[in-house]
Amino acid sequence: MKVLLFTIVLFLGTLQAQPRTIGFAAGCFWGVEKHFEQMPGVLDAVSGYAGGNYPDPTYKKVLHYRFDTPPGVVNYTETVKVTYDDAKISTEDLIRSFWELHDPTQKNRQGNDRGNNYRSAIFYTTPEQKAIAERTKAEYQKLLSKAGYGTIQTQIVPLKRFYPAEAYHQDYLKKHPNGYCPNHATGVKFPQKATMSEAAKAKAVTPFGGKEILVIDAEGCPYCDKFKKDVIDGYRGSVPLRTAHEDRLKGYQLAGKIQGTPTILFIENGKELGRHVGYLDPKAFYRALGAFKLGKNSEAYDVAFKKATDPRFCKKYERFKNVGDGVFIDKISGEPLFDTRDRFNSHSGWLSFYRPVPGAVVERPDNSFGMHRTEVLAKKSGAHLGHVFKDGPGGRNRYCINASVLEFVPRAKWEEKVRNRSKK
């Protein structure tokens, strides 16, 4: 009898430990898969197709039927099958997250993705999942209506058959890091317990005043992580740069809704002047920063990114004539380029140096205007600086550099900056 009872308890325990599955359709399955697979307690998230009635769907077939479906044919919707351990994450938490992930009031679309293959749906596998889906739908509808949204269009139906999508669709956002994480959320949230301290929640991000750069990021966004690694971590520019979640912003005048992350906002006195949605490589970022800081119609921008040349003995050159001991830095990236210890007066009307700061510039052939010269560019920002010639004193090089793309920092101040960075 004891052996029988032990066997029954063991059997029931095994049943209880079995993972559960549920299907979610909330637009393009790439972002939906990424959203759910990062949640603690989710064991697997697979992109695929559900809700249709013809055999062996493929991505090509699903796209073919998205606008024009023959009579009797029901097209599939892009679905993510989530396998989860309900001892670690509740069914309700998953379903609430689904509602908040997208705009369920849109029919046969999500953002710019249009067609019946992008329709919103919950594919349940248990009566409990169905009950939670229906209840939370009613709760979320009240919240949406209060916020001015229309009627939820989401289908709540059983998961009869799921077809995994082609291999290249699986973990798509991991395989293709140069992009952005689409954000189709309404911003309407369920009331929930605080997940961070009240002090941290109350810490709003408010305008600095003047020019600044805001990078809107999100947890689990691979493109945000890549942009941080490639750009933010090495940023030394004079325009302040911060990262923030959208819900922390207070007092800013944005031009529109944040559509995805990362979003790079160029702000002046709290007002958005421009934005870029998605990952920017360092050269593209610094070009955009150059347009923002210098002004896209300025002479300095023309020098930096259109290979123009300062006039001889220009105003900036004259201001730099007697600046004393220090370092000339890239006006865009803040990187050190030339040291006054290597400076000399060539009487040419342009700043002249024997050499740049080691590793600060790149040189490449320039055969424009029928001449054979060597162009000098800032390594980090890609800005055009000038040219290098072999006619310096004593047969040394002469780096002939435009003053309008430089800023000057006195040596004591520069050394203090270096010390402060080394402490971080």
N, C-alpha and C positions, 0 to 999 in steps of 0.2 A: 504493500500500500504506500509506504514511504517513497519507494522508488517511483511509483506511478505519479505521486504528487510532485516529486522533484522534476520528473519529466515534463509534466504539465506546466509547472512554473517556468522551467527553462524554455519551453516552446512559446509560452506567452511572452516571455522576455525577449525572445528572438523576434516575435512578431512586432513588439513595440519598438524595437530598434531598427526596423526596416525603414529605409529612406522613403520620402514621399516625392511625388512629381506634380508639377503644375505647368501650364503653358501660358505665356504672356505675349501678346502682340501689341506693340506700341510704336508703330512706324518701322523704319529701317532696323533690321535685327542686329546690325553691328553694334550700335550704341546700347541697345537693350541688353545684349549679351554681356557687354563690358560692365554695365551697371550692376547686374545681378551676380556675376561671378565674383565680384570683389566683396560681397556681403558675407560677414561671418556666419557660418552655418550652412551656406550654400556649397554643396558638394560638386556640382557640375552645372554648366549652362551651355546648351547646344543650340546653334542657329538652325532653323529649318522651316518647314511649311506645314500648316494645319488649317482645318476648316473648309477644305475643298472636297470635291467629289469625283475627280477624274484620277486615273492611276498614274503613278510615277511622275509626280511634278518635278520640274527642273526650274532653275532660275529663269531660263529663257521662256519656258511655257508660262510661268507665273506673270512675267512682264508682258507677254503677248496678250494675255486675257485681262489685263488690269483695267482697260477702258472699254473693251468690246468683248463681252462674254456671250457666247452662243446660248440659245434657249436650252434649259436643262443643265447647263454647266455652272457650277459654283466654283469660283476661283479660290485659291489658297491665299492666306495672309502670312506675311513674314512673322514667324513665331520663334520664341526662345523657350525651349523646354528646360525648366529649372528642377534640378534634383536637390533636395535639402534635408537636413536633419532637424526635425521639429523639436528636438530637445535643446537645440542651440539657437534656432531662429523660429519664431512662430509663423504660422500661416498668415495671421492677420498682419504682422509686420511686413511680410512680402507683398501682400495685396495692397496695403496702404502705400507702400513704396511704388508699386505699379501705377496707382492713380496719380501720385505726385510727379511721376517721371515724365508724363506727356500731357497733351491736351485731349482728354477723352470726348470733348464736345465736337471735335472735328470728325466729319464722316468721310471715309475713304481717302484720307490724307493725313499727313503729319508734317507741318511746316511746308517746305517746298516739295516734299515727296508726295506725289499725287497718284491715286489709283486704288482699286479695291484691295490690292495686295498690301496696302498700308493701313487697313482698317484696324481699329482697336478691338481687342478681344481678350477674354480670360477663358482658358480651356481647363476646366476643373477635372480632377480624377476621383474626388470623394464628395459625398454629400456635405461634409463639414466645410470643404473649400467653397462649394456653391453657396452655402448659407452665409459665410463670411463675405464672399464677393457681393452678394445681393445687399447685405446689411451695410457694408462700407460704401457701396455705390450710392445708397440713399443718403448716407451721412455726407458723402463728398458732394453730392448734388446740391445739398443745402448750402455748403460752403462756396461752391462755384456760383450758384445763383446770387448769393450775397455779394460776390465779387464782380457780378455783371456778365457772367458767362451763360451760355445756353444749355441745352439738354444733353446729357451724356449719351453718346452713340455706341458705347461699348457693348459687344456681344458677350454674354456669359453662357457658355455651352460646354458640353462634355468633350474631352479630348478623345476622339474616336481613333484617329490615326495621325501619327507624326512622322514626317519624312525629313531626316537630316539634310541640310543644305550641302552643296558642294564643298570640298575641302578648303578651297581658297576663301570661303566665307567664314570659316571657323577662326575665332580669335583674330578677326580682321584688324582691329585697332591695335593689337599688339604687333602684328606683322607690318603695319603701315603707320609708323609713328609720326610722319610729317603731315599733320592735318589738324583737325580740331574735333572736339567732342560736341556733337549737336545737342542743343538744349531746346526742347519743345515744351518744357514744363510751363504751367500757368503761373507758378509761384504760390498757388493756394496750398496751404499745408493743413494737415490734421492737427488738432491740439495734441500735444504730447509732452512727456516729461522731459525736463532739461537734460541734455547730454553733455553740457559743459557748465562751468561755474557761472553764476549770475554776473559776476564781475567781468568775465570774458565776454559774455553775451552783450553786456552793456557797452563794451568798448567799440564805439562806432568809429568808422573811418570818415573823417571830415576833410574838406579842402585845406591844403597848405596855404593857398594864395600864390599867385604867380603861375609859372609853368610847372607841370608835374606829369608823370606817367603813372597810370594805374593799370595793373595787369589783373584782370578778373579771372580767378582760377576756381577749381573745384576738386574735391577729394576724389581720387581714383582716375583723374584725367591724365593719360599718358603724355599728351602733347604739352600739358602744363609742366609736367616734370621735365620734359626734354627742353622746353624753353627756359626753365629755371637753370638747368645744367649748362646749356649752351650760351645763354645771354645774361640772365640776372646775376648768377653767382660771380661773374667776372666784370660786372658793370661798374665803371668809375666816373660816369658822366656827371656833370654839374646839375642837370635837371633831375630832381628827386624822383625815384622810382620805387613804387610799393606794390605789393600783391594784396589782394583782398577778395573775400567772397562777396557776391552781389548783395546779399542781405545785410552786410555791414555798412554799406554806403549811406551817408547822411549828408544832405546839403549840396549834393552835386546836381547839375543840370545836364542830364544825358540826352542824347539825340534820339534815343529809342531803346527798346527792350534789348537786353543782352541775349543774343541768339546762340551762343556757344562759348566754350572755353578752350584755350585761353582767348580772351578779348583784350587787346592792348588799346587803352584809351589815352589820348593826348588831351590834356586838360589845361586850361588857363583860367585862373581865378574862379575855379569851381565849375566852369562850363566846358563841355566837350567840344573840341575843335575837329577831332578826327578819331577814327578807330580802325583797327584791323582785327578781323575774326580769324583765329587759327594760328598755327605755329608760324613764326618768322625765323628764318636763319639769321645769324648775326649780321651779315652784310645787308640784308633787306631791312632788318631792324634799324641799323644805324643810318641807312639812307632815309627811312621814314623819320627817324629822330632828327636828322639833318634838316629835312623840310620843315619840321615843327620848330626847332630851335632857331635856325638861321633865317627861315622864311623861304618858301619855294621860289620866290621871284627876286631873291637877294643876290648880290654879287658873290657873296661867300658861298652860297649854294651852287652857283654856276661854276665857281672854281672847284669846289669839292666833288661835284658829281657830273659836271658837263665839261670839265677840263679847260675851263677858262683860265685867264692869268690876271693877277692884280696889275694895275697900272704901276709904272716905275715911281718910286718914292711916294707911294700911296699914304693916306692918313694913318692906317694901321702900322705901316712900316715906320713912319715918323714917331709914332707913340712908343714903339718897341726899341727905338735907337738907344735910349738911356735908361733901360729898366734895371740895370744892375745884375747881380748874380742870381741865377735861378734856372728854371727848367721851362721849356716851351712844350705845352701839351696839346694833344688833338682837341680841337674845340668841340668835337662831337662826342668822342668816346671818353675823353679825359685821360687817355694813355700818354705817358711821356714820350716825346719824339726827338727833341734836340736839347742839348745842354749849352748854356752860355759859355762854358769853358772851351767848347769847340767852335765858337762863333768867331768870325772875322769880318772886317769891312771890305767888301769887294768893290765898293763904289758903283755897283751895278743898279742900285735902286731896289734890290730885293734882299731879303735876309739870306745870309750865306753861312754855311757851316762846313767844317772839315769832314764830319761824320755824323750819323744819327745815333740815338741811344741803341745799343745792341738789341737786335731782334724786333725793333719797333716798326720798321718799314719793309716794304717789298719793292723790288725794282724790276722793270720790264721794258722791252724795246718799244720805242715810240717813233714810227716812221711817218707821222702826219706832217702835212704842209711841205712835203718833199724833203724833210730833214731826217737825219738819223740821230735820235737822242735816246736817253734812258729816263723813263718816267719814274717818279718816286711816289708811292702810295702808302698811306697809313695801313699797317697790317690789320688792325682790328676793325676799323670802320670802313676801309676801302676808299677813303677820301683821297682825291688827287691833291698832292702837296706841291709838286713842282718837278724839277729835273736835276740830275746830277751830271756834272761836267768834269773833265780831267784837267782843268786850267787853273786850279787853285794855287796859292803860293807854294813854292818849293816842289811843284809837280804833284801836289796833293789834290784830292777831290774837292770840288766845290758843289755843295748841295744848295741849289738855288731854290728857295722856298717862299711860297706865297704867305704873307702875314695874315691875311683875312681868315685862314682856316686854323689859326693857332690862338692859344691863350697862354699867358705868362703867369708862373707861380714862383714867388721868391723862394730861395733855397731853404730857408728855415721853415717856412710854411709847408713846403713840399716834403721835407724830411719828417715833419710832424705827422703829415698825412700817412706816410709810409709806416711810421711807428704805430699809428692807430690801427691801420689795416692789419699789421702783423699780430696785434693783440686779439683780433676777432677770431 
